[in-house]
Amino acid sequence: MQPSDATAVTVNILDKEFRVVCPEDERDALLKSAHYLDRQMREIRDRGKVIGLDRIAVMAALNIAHELLDLKGQKSDYTDTMQSRIQILQNKIEDALNKGRQIEL
């Protein structure tokens, strides 16, 4: 990455400003991520059960990590299911082709 390809972006999380340098083409994703994190942290703070910025940040990180791992698990289950279905279809196609060859003989 060239220095000219990077840009400093200011994000606000729980009313605090953070400057983050990122590639220009990742700017929108960074802003969306910061907005999501801010929303998660505000929800935790507003529930009033967790006090302190550090603890709120850790709880938000744990919640987001849980969401990520859950989505990865869903993707893995979906991939396994699709691979199984593809294998079944391939077997059916091979069976049909083999039956067609036997008739030709």
N, CA, C and O atoms as a MOPAC input file, in Angstrom:
PM7 MOZYME 1SCF
protein

 N      0.84800 1    -1.16800 1     0.00000 1
 C      0.00000 1     0.00000 1     0.00000 1
 C      0.89900 1     1.23900 1     0.00000 1
 O      1.80600 1     1.36300 1     0.82300 1
 N      0.64200 1     2.11500 1    -0.89900 1
 C      1.36400 1     3.38000 1    -0.98000 1
 C      0.80800 1     4.33400 1     0.07100 1
 O     -0.38400 1     4.28100 1     0.37500 1
 N      1.65500 1     5.21500 1     0.63700 1
 C      1.14400 1     6.18500 1     1.60100 1
 C      0.00800 1     7.02300 1     1.02900 1
 O     -0.89200 1     7.41500 1     1.77200 1
 N      0.02600 1     7.30800 1    -0.27200 1
 C     -1.02400 1     8.11600 1    -0.87700 1
 C     -2.33600 1     7.34100 1    -0.99700 1
 O     -3.39700 1     7.93800 1    -1.17900 1
 N     -2.26500 1     6.00700 1    -0.89400 1
 C     -3.47400 1     5.18400 1    -0.97600 1
 C     -4.22800 1     5.16200 1     0.34400 1
 O     -5.38500 1     4.74500 1     0.39200 1
 N     -3.58100 1     5.60900 1     1.41700 1
 C     -4.19600 1     5.57500 1     2.74000 1
 C     -4.74300 1     6.95400 1     3.08200 1
 O     -4.25400 1     7.98300 1     2.61700 1
 N     -5.76100 1     6.93100 1     3.90100 1
 C     -6.35900 1     8.18400 1     4.34300 1
 C     -6.70200 1     8.07100 1     5.82100 1
 O     -7.02000 1     6.98700 1     6.31000 1
 N     -6.63800 1     9.18100 1     6.52200 1
 C     -7.01500 1     9.20100 1     7.93500 1
 C     -8.51500 1     9.45000 1     8.02400 1
 O     -9.04500 1    10.38000 1     7.41700 1
 N     -9.17300 1     8.61400 1     8.78100 1
 C    -10.62100 1     8.71900 1     8.96100 1
 C    -10.88800 1     8.89300 1    10.44700 1
 O    -10.31300 1     8.19000 1    11.27800 1
 N    -11.75500 1     9.82600 1    10.77100 1
 C    -12.14600 1    10.02800 1    12.16000 1
 C    -13.47100 1     9.32200 1    12.39900 1
 O    -14.45300 1     9.55200 1    11.69400 1
 N    -13.47700 1     8.46400 1    13.40100 1
 C    -14.70700 1     7.75600 1    13.76100 1
 C    -15.07100 1     8.12800 1    15.18900 1
 O    -14.19800 1     8.42000 1    16.00700 1
 N    -16.34800 1     8.11700 1    15.47900 1
 C    -16.83800 1     8.42600 1    16.82600 1
 C    -17.42800 1     7.17200 1    17.43500 1
 O    -18.32400 1     6.55100 1    16.86500 1
 N    -16.91800 1     6.81000 1    18.59200 1
 C    -17.42700 1     5.66000 1    19.32300 1
 C    -17.66500 1     6.09800 1    20.76000 1
 O    -16.73600 1     6.49700 1    21.46200 1
 N    -18.90900 1     6.02000 1    21.18700 1
 C    -19.32700 1     6.50100 1    22.51300 1
 C    -18.82700 1     7.91700 1    22.78200 1
 O    -18.25100 1     8.20400 1    23.83100 1
 N    -19.06000 1     8.78100 1    21.82000 1
 C    -18.73600 1    10.20800 1    21.91600 1
 C    -17.23900 1    10.49100 1    22.03800 1
 O    -16.85100 1    11.58000 1    22.45900 1
 N    -16.41700 1     9.54800 1    21.68300 1
 C    -14.96900 1     9.76200 1    21.65100 1
 C    -14.51300 1     9.63600 1    20.20200 1
 O    -14.98300 1     8.77400 1    19.46000 1
 N    -13.59400 1    10.50900 1    19.81500 1
 C    -13.07800 1    10.48200 1    18.44500 1
 C    -11.81300 1     9.65200 1    18.36700 1
 O    -10.93800 1     9.73400 1    19.22900 1
 N    -11.73500 1     8.85700 1    17.32200 1
 C    -10.56000 1     8.04700 1    17.04200 1
 C    -10.17600 1     8.26700 1    15.58800 1
 O    -11.02400 1     8.21800 1    14.69700 1
 N     -8.89000 1     8.51100 1    15.35300 1
 C     -8.39700 1     8.64600 1    13.97300 1
 C     -7.76400 1     7.32200 1    13.57900 1
 O     -6.90500 1     6.77900 1    14.27400 1
 N     -8.21800 1     6.82800 1    12.44500 1
 C     -7.74300 1     5.54200 1    11.95300 1
 C     -7.28500 1     5.73700 1    10.51500 1
 O     -7.98300 1     6.35000 1     9.70800 1
 N     -6.10700 1     5.21000 1    10.20400 1
 C     -5.60700 1     5.26500 1     8.83300 1
 C     -5.98200 1     3.96500 1     8.14300 1
 O     -5.73300 1     2.87500 1     8.65900 1
 N     -6.58200 1     4.09600 1     6.96900 1
 C     -6.96200 1     2.90800 1     6.21700 1
 C     -6.88900 1     3.20800 1     4.73100 1
 O     -6.88900 1     4.37300 1     4.33300 1
 N     -6.82600 1     2.16600 1     3.90300 1
 C     -6.85200 1     2.38800 1     2.45000 1
 C     -8.14800 1     3.09400 1     2.05700 1
 O     -9.20000 1     2.85200 1     2.64800 1
 N     -8.06500 1     3.94100 1     1.08600 1
 C     -9.22700 1     4.72600 1     0.64400 1
 C    -10.40000 1     3.82700 1     0.26400 1
 O    -11.55300 1     4.15700 1     0.54300 1
 N    -10.10900 1     2.69800 1    -0.36800 1
 C    -11.19900 1     1.82800 1    -0.80800 1
 C    -11.85500 1     1.05000 1     0.33800 1
 O    -12.85300 1     0.36300 1     0.12100 1
 N    -11.30900 1     1.14800 1     1.54800 1
 C    -11.89800 1     0.49500 1     2.71500 1
 C    -12.56000 1     1.49300 1     3.66500 1
 O    -13.03300 1     1.12000 1     4.73800 1
 N    -12.58900 1     2.76000 1     3.26300 1
 C    -13.11800 1     3.82800 1     4.11300 1
 C    -14.57600 1     3.57600 1     4.49800 1
 O    -14.92700 1     3.66100 1     5.67500 1
 N    -15.42200 1     3.26800 1     3.52300 1
 C    -16.83600 1     3.05100 1     3.81300 1
 C    -17.03700 1     1.86900 1     4.75900 1
 O    -17.86500 1     1.93100 1     5.66800 1
 N    -16.28600 1     0.80100 1     4.54500 1
 C    -16.39600 1    -0.37000 1     5.42300 1
 C    -15.96500 1    -0.01200 1     6.84200 1
 O    -16.58100 1    -0.46200 1     7.80800 1
 N    -14.92300 1     0.78500 1     6.97600 1
 C    -14.46600 1     1.22600 1     8.30600 1
 C    -15.54500 1     2.04800 1     8.99500 1
 O    -15.82500 1     1.84000 1    10.17600 1
 N    -16.14900 1     2.97300 1     8.27200 1
 C    -17.19500 1     3.80900 1     8.86400 1
 C    -18.39700 1     2.97000 1     9.28700 1
 O    -18.97100 1     3.21300 1    10.34800 1
 N    -18.78500 1     1.99400 1     8.48100 1
 C    -19.89600 1     1.11300 1     8.84000 1
 C    -19.54000 1     0.28000 1    10.07100 1
 O    -20.37000 1     0.08700 1    10.95900 1
 N    -18.31100 1    -0.20500 1    10.11800 1
 C    -17.86300 1    -0.99500 1    11.26500 1
 C    -17.86200 1    -0.16100 1    12.53600 1
 O    -18.30200 1    -0.62300 1    13.58900 1
 N    -17.37000 1     1.06200 1    12.43900 1
 C    -17.33600 1     1.95500 1    13.60400 1
 C    -18.75200 1     2.28000 1    14.06700 1
 O    -19.01800 1     2.32800 1    15.26800 1
 N    -19.64800 1     2.50000 1    13.13000 1
 C    -21.04800 1     2.78900 1    13.48500 1
 C    -21.68100 1     1.58100 1    14.17900 1
 O    -22.40600 1     1.73500 1    15.16200 1
 N    -21.40800 1     0.39400 1    13.67000 1
 C    -21.94000 1    -0.83100 1    14.27300 1
 C    -21.40800 1    -1.00700 1    15.69500 1
 O    -22.16600 1    -1.31500 1    16.61500 1
 N    -20.10000 1    -0.80800 1    15.86700 1
 C    -19.49000 1    -0.92400 1    17.19000 1
 C    -20.06800 1     0.10900 1    18.14900 1
 O    -20.37300 1    -0.20700 1    19.29900 1
 N    -20.21700 1     1.33100 1    17.67800 1
 C    -20.78700 1     2.38900 1    18.51000 1
 C    -22.19700 1     2.01000 1    18.96300 1
 O    -22.54400 1     2.18300 1    20.13100 1
 N    -22.99800 1     1.49900 1    18.04900 1
 C    -24.36800 1     1.10200 1    18.37300 1
 C    -24.37700 1    -0.02900 1    19.40200 1
 O    -25.16800 1    -0.01000 1    20.34600 1
 N    -23.49100 1    -1.01700 1    19.21500 1
 C    -23.42100 1    -2.12900 1    20.16300 1
 C    -23.00900 1    -1.64400 1    21.55600 1
 O    -23.58900 1    -2.05000 1    22.56300 1
 N    -22.01400 1    -0.78000 1    21.59600 1
 C    -21.52800 1    -0.28500 1    22.88500 1
 C    -22.58500 1     0.57800 1    23.58400 1
 O    -22.72800 1     0.52000 1    24.80600 1
 N    -23.31600 1     1.37000 1    22.81400 1
 C    -24.38000 1     2.19500 1    23.40300 1
 C    -25.48400 1     1.32200 1    23.99600 1
 O    -26.00600 1     1.61500 1    25.07200 1
 N    -25.83500 1     0.24800 1    23.28900 1
 C    -26.86900 1    -0.65800 1    23.80000 1
 C    -26.43200 1    -1.27000 1    25.13800 1
 O    -27.22500 1    -1.36000 1    26.07500 1
 N    -25.17600 1    -1.68200 1    25.21500 1
 C    -24.66200 1    -2.27400 1    26.45700 1
 C    -24.64900 1    -1.23000 1    27.56800 1
 O    -25.07300 1    -1.50700 1    28.69000 1
 N    -24.16900 1    -0.04600 1    27.26000 1
 C    -24.12300 1     1.04100 1    28.26000 1
 C    -25.52500 1     1.40900 1    28.72800 1
 O    -25.75400 1     1.60500 1    29.92100 1
 N    -26.45800 1     1.50400 1    27.79200 1
 C    -27.80800 1     1.94600 1    28.13400 1
 C    -28.57700 1     0.91800 1    28.96000 1
 O    -29.50200 1     1.27700 1    29.68800 1
 N    -28.20200 1    -0.35600 1    28.85100 1
 C    -28.84400 1    -1.36700 1    29.69300 1
 C    -28.45100 1    -1.17600 1    31.15400 1
 O    -29.17000 1    -1.60800 1    32.05500 1
 N    -27.30400 1    -0.52500 1    31.39100 1
 C    -26.88300 1    -0.17600 1    32.73400 1
 C    -26.27800 1    -1.29200 1    33.55700 1
 O    -25.97800 1    -1.09400 1    34.73400 1
 N    -26.09000 1    -2.46500 1    32.96200 1
 C    -25.55000 1    -3.58300 1    33.73800 1
 C    -24.01600 1    -3.61600 1    33.71900 1
 O    -23.39400 1    -4.26200 1    34.56200 1
 N    -23.41900 1    -2.92000 1    32.76000 1
 C    -21.96100 1    -2.90400 1    32.64200 1
 C    -21.50700 1    -1.45700 1    32.75900 1
 O    -22.01600 1    -0.57800 1    32.06300 1
 N    -20.55400 1    -1.21800 1    33.63800 1
 C    -20.06100 1     0.13800 1    33.86500 1
 C    -18.58100 1     0.18900 1    33.51800 1
 O    -17.82200 1    -0.72900 1    33.83000 1
 N    -18.19100 1     1.26000 1    32.87900 1
 C    -16.80200 1     1.46300 1    32.51700 1
 C    -16.57900 1     1.19500 1    31.04000 1
 O    -17.01500 1     0.17700 1    30.50200 1
 N    -15.89500 1     2.12100 1    30.39800 1
 C    -15.65900 1     2.03200 1    28.95600 1
 C    -14.93700 1     0.74800 1    28.56800 1
 O    -15.28300 1     0.11800 1    27.56800 1
 N    -13.93600 1     0.35500 1    29.35200 1
 C    -13.18500 1    -0.86400 1    29.02600 1
 C    -14.08500 1    -2.09300 1    29.06200 1
 O    -14.02700 1    -2.94300 1    28.17500 1
 N    -14.91100 1    -2.17700 1    30.08900 1
 C    -15.80300 1    -3.34300 1    30.21300 1
 C    -16.86400 1    -3.34800 1    29.12500 1
 O    -17.21200 1    -4.40500 1    28.59900 1
 N    -17.37400 1    -2.17900 1    28.78800 1
 C    -18.35100 1    -2.07900 1    27.71200 1
 C    -17.71800 1    -2.52300 1    26.39900 1
 O    -18.33300 1    -3.25500 1    25.62300 1
 N    -16.48200 1    -2.07700 1    26.15200 1
 C    -15.78400 1    -2.45800 1    24.92300 1
 C    -15.55100 1    -3.96700 1    24.85400 1
 O    -15.71700 1    -4.57500 1    23.79600 1
 N    -15.16400 1    -4.57000 1    25.98200 1
 C    -14.93300 1    -6.02200 1    26.00800 1
 C    -16.24000 1    -6.76600 1    25.76500 1
 O    -16.26700 1    -7.73500 1    25.00600 1
 N    -17.32100 1    -6.32700 1    26.39600 1
 C    -18.61600 1    -6.98800 1    26.19400 1
 C    -19.06200 1    -6.86600 1    24.73900 1
 O    -19.57100 1    -7.82800 1    24.16400 1
 N    -18.87600 1    -5.69400 1    24.14400 1
 C    -19.23300 1    -5.50700 1    22.73300 1
 C    -18.38300 1    -6.41200 1    21.85300 1
 O    -18.88800 1    -7.03100 1    20.91700 1
 N    -17.09000 1    -6.48600 1    22.15500 1
 C    -16.19400 1    -7.35300 1    21.36600 1
 C    -16.61700 1    -8.80800 1    21.48400 1
 O    -16.61200 1    -9.53400 1    20.48900 1
 N    -16.98400 1    -9.24800 1    22.68500 1
 C    -17.43900 1   -10.62600 1    22.86900 1
 C    -18.73700 1   -10.88900 1    22.10100 1
 O    -18.88600 1   -11.93500 1    21.46900 1
 N    -19.66700 1    -9.94600 1    22.15700 1
 C    -20.92500 1   -10.09900 1    21.42200 1
 C    -20.69300 1   -10.17700 1    19.92100 1
 O    -21.29200 1   -11.00600 1    19.23600 1
 N    -19.82400 1    -9.31400 1    19.41100 1
 C    -19.53700 1    -9.29200 1    17.97200 1
 C    -18.79400 1   -10.56200 1    17.56700 1
 O    -19.06600 1   -11.12700 1    16.50800 1
 N    -17.85900 1   -11.01700 1    18.40200 1
 C    -17.14500 1   -12.26500 1    18.10800 1
 C    -18.11600 1   -13.44000 1    18.07700 1
 O    -18.00600 1   -14.31900 1    17.22200 1
 N    -19.06400 1   -13.45600 1    19.00600 1
 C    -20.08400 1   -14.51100 1    19.03400 1
 C    -20.91100 1   -14.49500 1    17.74300 1
 O    -21.15200 1   -15.54400 1    17.14500 1
 N    -21.34300 1   -13.30800 1    17.31600 1
 C    -22.10400 1   -13.17300 1    16.06700 1
 C    -21.29600 1   -13.70400 1    14.89000 1
 O    -21.82000 1   -14.43300 1    14.04800 1
 N    -20.02000 1   -13.33600 1    14.83400 1
 C    -19.15000 1   -13.76500 1    13.73900 1
 C    -19.00600 1   -15.27700 1    13.70900 1
 O    -19.13600 1   -15.89800 1    12.65300 1
 N    -18.73900 1   -15.86700 1    14.86100 1
 C    -18.56700 1   -17.31900 1    14.92200 1
 C    -19.86900 1   -18.04500 1    14.58700 1
 O    -19.85100 1   -19.10000 1    13.95300 1
 N    -20.98700 1   -17.48100 1    15.01200 1
 C    -22.28200 1   -18.07000 1    14.67500 1
 C    -22.51000 1   -18.04000 1    13.16500 1
 O    -22.95600 1   -19.03100 1    12.58600 1
 N    -22.20800 1   -16.92000 1    12.53300 1
 C    -22.35900 1   -16.81300 1    11.07800 1
 C    -21.41900 1   -17.75900 1    10.33900 1
 O    -21.80000 1   -18.36300 1     9.33600 1
 N    -20.19000 1   -17.88700 1    10.83700 1
 C    -19.25500 1   -18.81800 1    10.21600 1
 C    -19.76600 1   -20.25400 1    10.32800 1
 O    -19.62100 1   -21.04400 1     9.39600 1
 N    -20.36100 1   -20.58400 1    11.46800 1
 C    -20.92400 1   -21.92000 1    11.65700 1
 C    -22.08300 1   -22.17000 1    10.70600 1
 O    -22.20600 1   -23.25800 1    10.14200 1
 N    -22.94200 1   -21.15300 1    10.52400 1
 C    -24.05600 1   -21.27200 1     9.59300 1
 C    -23.54700 1   -21.46500 1     8.17300 1
 O    -24.08700 1   -22.26900 1     7.41300 1
 N    -22.50300 1   -20.72000 1     7.82300 1
 C    -21.92600 1   -20.83400 1     6.48000 1
 C    -21.34600 1   -22.22900 1     6.28000 1
 O    -21.50200 1   -22.82600 1     5.21500 1
 N    -20.68300 1   -22.74200 1     7.30000 1
 C    -20.09200 1   -24.07800 1     7.21700 1
 C    -21.17300 1   -25.13500 1     7.06000 1
 O    -21.03000 1   -26.05000 1     6.24900 1
 N    -22.26100 1   -25.01800 1     7.83200 1
 C    -23.37200 1   -25.95800 1     7.71400 1
 C    -23.98000 1   -25.90400 1     6.31500 1
 O    -24.28800 1   -26.93900 1     5.72500 1
 N    -24.15000 1   -24.69900 1     5.79200 1
 C    -24.71700 1   -24.52200 1     4.45700 1
 C    -23.80300 1   -25.14600 1     3.40200 1
 O    -24.26500 1   -25.83300 1     2.49100 1
 N    -22.50500 1   -24.89900 1     3.54000 1
 C    -21.53500 1   -25.45800 1     2.59000 1
 C    -21.56000 1   -26.97900 1     2.62600 1
 O    -21.53900 1   -27.62400 1     1.57800 1
 N    -21.60700 1   -27.55300 1     3.81600 1
 C    -21.67100 1   -29.01500 1     3.94300 1
 C    -22.93200 1   -29.56300 1     3.28000 1
 O    -22.88200 1   -30.57200 1     2.57500 1
 N    -24.05900 1   -28.89500 1     3.50800 1
 C    -25.32600 1   -29.33400 1     2.92000 1
 C    -25.26700 1   -29.26000 1     1.39700 1
 O    -25.70400 1   -30.18600 1     0.71500 1
 N    -24.73700 1   -28.17800 1     0.86800 1
 C    -24.65500 1   -28.02500 1    -0.58100 1
 C    -23.70100 1   -29.05400 1    -1.19000 1
 O    -23.98900 1   -29.60900 1    -2.25000 1
 N    -22.58600 1   -29.30800 1    -0.53900 1
 C    -21.65100 1   -30.31400 1    -1.04700 1
 C    -22.30300 1   -31.69200 1    -1.07700 1
 O    -22.09700 1   -32.45900 1    -2.01800 1
 N    -23.07800 1   -32.00100 1    -0.06300 1
 C    -23.78500 1   -33.27900 1    -0.01200 1
 C    -24.80000 1   -33.37900 1    -1.14600 1
 O    -24.90500 1   -34.41600 1    -1.80100 1
 N    -25.54400 1   -32.30400 1    -1.37500 1
 C    -26.54100 1   -32.30000 1    -2.45500 1
 C    -25.87500 1   -32.41400 1    -3.82000 1
 O    -26.37000 1   -33.12400 1    -4.69500 1
 N    -24.77900 1   -31.73300 1    -4.00200 1
 C    -24.04600 1   -31.81500 1    -5.27200 1
 C    -23.55400 1   -33.23100 1    -5.50800 1
 O    -23.62100 1   -33.74100 1    -6.62700 1
 N    -23.05800 1   -33.86600 1    -4.45200 1
 C    -22.58000 1   -35.24200 1    -4.59100 1
 C    -23.72500 1   -36.17700 1    -4.99900 1
 O    -23.54200 1   -37.04700 1    -5.84900 1
 N    -24.89300 1   -35.99800 1    -4.39900 1
 C    -26.06100 1   -36.80700 1    -4.74800 1
 C    -26.43300 1   -36.59700 1    -6.21600 1
 O    -26.70100 1   -37.55700 1    -6.93700 1
 N    -26.44600 1   -35.33600 1    -6.65200 1
 C    -26.76000 1   -35.04200 1    -8.05600 1
 C    -25.72300 1   -35.64100 1    -9.00400 1
 O    -26.08200 1   -36.17600 1   -10.05300 1
 N    -24.44500 1   -35.55800 1    -8.64600 1
 C    -23.39700 1   -36.14500 1    -9.47800 1
 C    -23.58400 1   -37.65800 1    -9.59100 1
 O    -23.41100 1   -38.22800 1   -10.66900 1
 N    -23.93600 1   -38.30500 1    -8.48700 1
 C    -24.16700 1   -39.74700 1    -8.51100 1
 C    -25.35200 1   -40.09600 1    -9.41300 1
 O    -25.29200 1   -41.06900 1   -10.16500 1
 N    -26.42200 1   -39.31100 1    -9.34100 1
 C    -27.59200 1   -39.55000 1   -10.18500 1
 C    -27.24500 1   -39.37500 1   -11.66200 1
 O    -27.67500 1   -40.16100 1   -12.50700 1
 N    -26.47400 1   -38.35200 1   -11.95800 1
 C    -26.06500 1   -38.11200 1   -13.34800 1
 C    -25.20900 1   -39.26400 1   -13.85200 1
 O    -25.41600 1   -39.76400 1   -14.95800 1
 N    -24.24600 1   -39.68300 1   -13.03300 1
 C    -23.39600 1   -40.81400 1   -13.43100 1
 C    -24.21200 1   -42.08000 1   -13.63600 1
 O    -23.96800 1   -42.82500 1   -14.58500 1
 N    -25.19100 1   -42.33600 1   -12.74900 1
 C    -26.05600 1   -43.51200 1   -12.89000 1
 C    -26.84800 1   -43.43400 1   -14.19400 1
 O    -26.95000 1   -44.41900 1   -14.92500 1
 N    -27.40700 1   -42.25700 1   -14.48100 1
 C    -28.19100 1   -42.09100 1   -15.70900 1
 C    -27.31700 1   -42.28300 1   -16.94400 1
 O    -27.73800 1   -42.92000 1   -17.90900 1
 N    -26.11200 1   -41.74000 1   -16.91800 1
 C    -25.20200 1   -41.90200 1   -18.05100 1
 C    -24.80400 1   -43.35900 1   -18.22800 1
 O    -24.73000 1   -43.85300 1   -19.35300 1
 N    -24.54900 1   -44.04500 1   -17.12500 1
 C    -24.17400 1   -45.45900 1   -17.19400 1
 C    -25.32500 1   -46.29700 1   -17.72900 1
 O    -25.09200 1   -47.22000 1   -18.50900 1
 N    -26.55000 1   -46.00500 1   -17.33700 1
 C    -27.70500 1   -46.73200 1   -17.83700 1
 C    -27.88000 1   -46.45700 1   -19.32900 1
 O    -28.24500 1   -47.35800 1   -20.08500 1
 N    -27.62700 1   -45.24300 1   -19.75000 1
 C    -27.71900 1   -44.88900 1   -21.16600 1
 C    -26.68400 1   -45.63700 1   -21.98500 1
 O    -26.98200 1   -46.05300 1   -23.10500 1
 N    -25.49800 1   -45.82000 1   -21.47700 1
 C    -24.43600 1   -46.56300 1   -22.17000 1
 C    -24.78200 1   -48.04000 1   -22.28100 1
 O    -24.51000 1   -48.68300 1   -23.29500 1
 N    -25.39400 1   -48.57100 1   -21.21000 1
 C    -25.75200 1   -49.98500 1   -21.21700 1
 C    -26.82000 1   -50.27300 1   -22.27600 1
 O    -26.79900 1   -51.32500 1   -22.91600 1
 N    -27.75000 1   -49.33500 1   -22.45600 1
 C    -28.78700 1   -49.50000 1   -23.45900 1
 C    -28.18500 1   -49.47600 1   -24.85300 1
 O    -28.62600 1   -50.23000 1   -25.72000 1
 N    -27.18600 1   -48.62800 1   -25.09300 1
 C    -26.54100 1   -48.51000 1   -26.39800 1
 C    -25.79400 1   -49.79200 1   -26.76100 1
 O    -25.69000 1   -50.13100 1   -27.94000 1
 N    -25.27700 1   -50.50300 1   -25.77000 1
 C    -24.49800 1   -51.69900 1   -26.03400 1
 C    -25.42900 1   -52.77500 1   -26.49600 1
 O    -24.99100 1   -53.88900 1   -26.78200 1

